[in-house]
Amino acid sequence: MLTGEIRSQIDGIWNDFWAGGVANPLSVMEQMTYLLFIKRLDELHTLEEKKSQRLGTPMERRIFPEGKDEKGRPYDDLRWSRFKNFESGEMMKVVDEHVFPFLRVLNGSQSAYGKLMRDARLGFSNPALLAKVVDKLDRIPMEDRDTKGDVYEYMLSRIASAGQNGQFRTPRHIIRLMVELTEPKPTDIICDPAAGTCGFLVAAGEYLREHHPEILRDPALRKHFHDNLFHGFDFDTTMLRIGAMNMTLHGAENPNVTYRDSLAEEHGEDAGAYSLVLANPPFAGSLDYEATAKDLQKIVKTKKTELLFIALFLRLLKTGGRAAVIVPDGVLFGSSKAHKEIRRTLIEDHKLDAVIKLPSGVFRPYAGVSTAILIFTKTGVGGTDHVWFYNVEADGLSLDDKRTPLLPAEKLGPVPAKPLTAEEKEKNNLPDVLARWKKRGGTELKNPRTAQSFCVSKADIAAADFDLSLNRYKEVEHDEVEYDPPAKIIAELRAMEKEISDGLTKLEDILG
């Protein structure tokens, strides 16, 4: 948990960038990412030095080589702990002309973040700004992993609050809900094909540290955690750099965070490679057939990106692999042949576990689109007996553009620090989602369709043309009320009835 003082320090750095002419929030985040990355390299090198001195052995991993770079500058001068003490003009020269060129060719470890920094550039030319930011970053205490992660999460939240590029950030409590629902295991191989800032991968890593502490004690599991557990793809290199640094600051040393246009490239190399997919992909509309990977078209023939992403998830998952993904509501009830086919595929060829409808305000102020979480398991042989539906009416925040918390911080999210009262549960449904999810094969099967959650059989869904919209099955509970009309109304109705009767009699006489 960040203190108010640390938040103020970060806000001050952000304001320094704005005052120094770096106004785009994403550019601010990118430049801060570079500097934090440079600082992290020095920390890793220092750890290796201390380990070498303690054991009396040569350094296993030397990030900064001995000697001088090609421009004659000692590599030691490129370390944060050295150049932070330089005069501002000299600091600018070292960082711009020596540190960044060094980062661009840094590939000794073949780490994902090393590769992504190859086209890194310092995005401003103000020595005073650089010196000010380096000094302030150096004074923020980030010795432990939790604090580093919290600092970075807070900086990411500044992207959203600045009103630009917020689409890259799925609300953290929704991410946490999806991770809790899927319960990642130490042996999982997790993928987010639209990684952005790697929020899902970070949350999965935190879940594993909390629920499976043995993952960092067992040598094989620890190596798997750092080198093979996390995989993220995106076609925005800026977001990839930010995402890779987010993973690094949360303690994953070598995540596979790489450039890929997930819908356009063939997936032969990693088809069936992952046991868990967590994603909130962007839904941009339509793609040309020519620009779409042919292996996805074999699953569903469409131009619609929202359907292609589901096909992609099925392609990437291994048999028995599971997924929790956010989709727009149109996927649930769209009437096109492709919409029906992808829903039929999920239900009849695989195992669709749940449809969790989210409030339409969850992604405000950036989008008011209605969405849902789909949870499914790839089987290839079916397995859907019934589908569990839950209607989330409140997520703990106001559903307007301000997204104001409705409860104290310790009572927000799917796993609040303090239990909620019945009244508070109406403002935050997420803990109830988790509680009922665990009973979906038991007591939830008996819930009437008037309840907030209920199950629908595969047969009923097939009979409804595989419609997955919650409102298609939800029933409204009507109270039976005896109604006695007022005497005046009864008298008026009887008078009208008499007039009509008399009129009909006269009409019969005339027609006679």
ChimeraX attribute file (.defattr): number of C-alpha atoms within 10 A of each C-alpha:
attribute: neighborCount
match mode: 1-to-1
recipient: residues
	/A:1	8
	/A:2	13
	/A:3	7
	/A:4	9
	/A:5	10
	/A:6	17
	/A:7	15
	/A:8	11
	/A:9	15
	/A:10	21
	/A:11	14
	/A:12	14
	/A:13	21
	/A:14	21
	/A:15	14
	/A:16	18
	/A:17	23
	/A:18	14
	/A:19	11
	/A:20	15
	/A:21	12
	/A:22	17
	/A:23	14
	/A:24	15
	/A:25	22
	/A:26	21
	/A:27	15
	/A:28	21
	/A:29	20
	/A:30	21
	/A:31	19
	/A:32	21
	/A:33	21
	/A:34	20
	/A:35	18
	/A:36	20
	/A:37	24
	/A:38	18
	/A:39	18
	/A:40	17
	/A:41	17
	/A:42	20
	/A:43	16
	/A:44	13
	/A:45	17
	/A:46	16
	/A:47	14
	/A:48	18
	/A:49	17
	/A:50	12
	/A:51	15
	/A:52	15
	/A:53	12
	/A:54	9
	/A:55	9
	/A:56	9
	/A:57	10
	/A:58	12
	/A:59	16
	/A:60	10
	/A:61	15
	/A:62	15
	/A:63	19
	/A:64	19
	/A:65	11
	/A:66	10
	/A:67	11
	/A:68	14
	/A:69	17
	/A:70	10
	/A:71	8
	/A:72	9
	/A:73	14
	/A:74	16
	/A:75	18
	/A:76	17
	/A:77	19
	/A:78	23
	/A:79	23
	/A:80	22
	/A:81	15
	/A:82	12
	/A:83	21
	/A:84	20
	/A:85	13
	/A:86	14
	/A:87	12
	/A:88	19
	/A:89	13
	/A:90	14
	/A:91	22
	/A:92	23
	/A:93	14
	/A:94	18
	/A:95	23
	/A:96	17
	/A:97	14
	/A:98	20
	/A:99	22
	/A:100	21
	/A:101	17
	/A:102	19
	/A:103	22
	/A:104	16
	/A:105	13
	/A:106	19
	/A:107	17
	/A:108	11
	/A:109	13
	/A:110	10
	/A:111	17
	/A:112	22
	/A:113	27
	/A:114	19
	/A:115	20
	/A:116	23
	/A:117	24
	/A:118	16
	/A:119	12
	/A:120	17
	/A:121	17
	/A:122	16
	/A:123	12
	/A:124	15
	/A:125	13
	/A:126	13
	/A:127	16
	/A:128	15
	/A:129	19
	/A:130	23
	/A:131	20
	/A:132	16
	/A:133	20
	/A:134	22
	/A:135	14
	/A:136	14
	/A:137	17
	/A:138	15
	/A:139	11
	/A:140	16
	/A:141	11
	/A:142	16
	/A:143	9
	/A:144	11
	/A:145	14
	/A:146	16
	/A:147	18
	/A:148	21
	/A:149	23
	/A:150	17
	/A:151	22
	/A:152	23
	/A:153	17
	/A:154	16
	/A:155	21
	/A:156	22
	/A:157	15
	/A:158	20
	/A:159	21
	/A:160	20
	/A:161	14
	/A:162	12
	/A:163	12
	/A:164	14
	/A:165	14
	/A:166	22
	/A:167	17
	/A:168	20
	/A:169	20
	/A:170	21
	/A:171	16
	/A:172	14
	/A:173	17
	/A:174	19
	/A:175	26
	/A:176	21
	/A:177	20
	/A:178	24
	/A:179	22
	/A:180	16
	/A:181	18
	/A:182	17
	/A:183	14
	/A:184	20
	/A:185	18
	/A:186	20
	/A:187	14
	/A:188	16
	/A:189	21
	/A:190	27
	/A:191	27
	/A:192	26
	/A:193	26
	/A:194	25
	/A:195	28
	/A:196	30
	/A:197	25
	/A:198	30
	/A:199	25
	/A:200	29
	/A:201	29
	/A:202	24
	/A:203	21
	/A:204	25
	/A:205	24
	/A:206	18
	/A:207	18
	/A:208	20
	/A:209	14
	/A:210	11
	/A:211	13
	/A:212	14
	/A:213	12
	/A:214	14
	/A:215	20
	/A:216	17
	/A:217	10
	/A:218	11
	/A:219	11
	/A:220	11
	/A:221	17
	/A:222	17
	/A:223	15
	/A:224	19
	/A:225	24
	/A:226	18
	/A:227	17
	/A:228	17
	/A:229	27
	/A:230	26
	/A:231	21
	/A:232	26
	/A:233	22
	/A:234	23
	/A:235	16
	/A:236	15
	/A:237	17
	/A:238	19
	/A:239	20
	/A:240	26
	/A:241	28
	/A:242	26
	/A:243	28
	/A:244	32
	/A:245	29
	/A:246	26
	/A:247	27
	/A:248	22
	/A:249	25
	/A:250	23
	/A:251	20
	/A:252	21
	/A:253	18
	/A:254	24
	/A:255	24
	/A:256	20
	/A:257	28
	/A:258	23
	/A:259	17
	/A:260	16
	/A:261	16
	/A:262	19
	/A:263	21
	/A:264	17
	/A:265	14
	/A:266	16
	/A:267	18
	/A:268	11
	/A:269	8
	/A:270	12
	/A:271	16
	/A:272	18
	/A:273	18
	/A:274	25
	/A:275	23
	/A:276	26
	/A:277	25
	/A:278	27
	/A:279	28
	/A:280	22
	/A:281	22
	/A:282	16
	/A:283	14
	/A:284	9
	/A:285	10
	/A:286	13
	/A:287	15
	/A:288	10
	/A:289	14
	/A:290	9
	/A:291	11
	/A:292	20
	/A:293	18
	/A:294	17
	/A:295	18
	/A:296	24
	/A:297	15
	/A:298	10
	/A:299	19
	/A:300	22
	/A:301	18
	/A:302	21
	/A:303	18
	/A:304	19
	/A:305	18
	/A:306	21
	/A:307	26
	/A:308	26
	/A:309	23
	/A:310	24
	/A:311	22
	/A:312	22
	/A:313	27
	/A:314	27
	/A:315	21
	/A:316	24
	/A:317	25
	/A:318	21
	/A:319	18
	/A:320	16
	/A:321	22
	/A:322	26
	/A:323	30
	/A:324	25
	/A:325	21
	/A:326	26
	/A:327	23
	/A:328	18
	/A:329	19
	/A:330	17
	/A:331	22
	/A:332	21
	/A:333	17
	/A:334	16
	/A:335	14
	/A:336	9
	/A:337	11
	/A:338	19
	/A:339	22
	/A:340	19
	/A:341	18
	/A:342	22
	/A:343	24
	/A:344	18
	/A:345	19
	/A:346	24
	/A:347	24
	/A:348	20
	/A:349	17
	/A:350	21
	/A:351	24
	/A:352	28
	/A:353	25
	/A:354	21
	/A:355	24
	/A:356	21
	/A:357	23
	/A:358	22
	/A:359	18
	/A:360	18
	/A:361	21
	/A:362	24
	/A:363	22
	/A:364	18
	/A:365	17
	/A:366	15
	/A:367	13
	/A:368	15
	/A:369	14
	/A:370	16
	/A:371	21
	/A:372	25
	/A:373	22
	/A:374	20
	/A:375	23
	/A:376	25
	/A:377	25
	/A:378	25
	/A:379	21
	/A:380	16
	/A:381	11
	/A:382	16
	/A:383	18
	/A:384	20
	/A:385	15
	/A:386	22
	/A:387	22
	/A:388	22
	/A:389	27
	/A:390	23
	/A:391	20
	/A:392	20
	/A:393	17
	/A:394	19
	/A:395	25
	/A:396	25
	/A:397	18
	/A:398	16
	/A:399	20
	/A:400	14
	/A:401	14
	/A:402	11
	/A:403	15
	/A:404	11
	/A:405	16
	/A:406	16
	/A:407	14
	/A:408	10
	/A:409	12
	/A:410	12
	/A:411	21
	/A:412	26
	/A:413	21
	/A:414	24
	/A:415	17
	/A:416	15
	/A:417	11
	/A:418	11
	/A:419	13
	/A:420	18
	/A:421	9
	/A:422	8
	/A:423	8
	/A:424	15
	/A:425	18
	/A:426	16
	/A:427	19
	/A:428	25
	/A:429	21
	/A:430	24
	/A:431	20
	/A:432	17
	/A:433	19
	/A:434	16
	/A:435	12
	/A:436	17
	/A:437	19
	/A:438	12
	/A:439	11
	/A:440	21
	/A:441	13
	/A:442	11
	/A:443	11
	/A:444	18
	/A:445	17
	/A:446	11
	/A:447	14
	/A:448	14
	/A:449	18
	/A:450	13
	/A:451	15
	/A:452	15
	/A:453	24
	/A:454	24
	/A:455	23
	/A:456	18
	/A:457	13
	/A:458	18
	/A:459	12
	/A:460	13
	/A:461	19
	/A:462	15
	/A:463	9
	/A:464	12
	/A:465	14
	/A:466	25
	/A:467	22
	/A:468	24
	/A:469	19
	/A:470	23
	/A:471	12
	/A:472	11
	/A:473	18
	/A:474	18
	/A:475	12
	/A:476	10
	/A:477	10
	/A:478	7
	/A:479	6
	/A:480	6
	/A:481	6
	/A:482	6
	/A:483	6
	/A:484	7
	/A:485	8
	/A:486	8
	/A:487	9
	/A:488	9
	/A:489	10
	/A:490	12
	/A:491	11
	/A:492	11
	/A:493	12
	/A:494	12
	/A:495	12
	/A:496	12
	/A:497	12
	/A:498	12
	/A:499	12
	/A:500	11
	/A:501	12
	/A:502	12
	/A:503	12
	/A:504	12
	/A:505	11
	/A:506	11
	/A:507	11
	/A:508	10
	/A:509	9
	/A:510	8
	/A:511	6
	/A:512	6
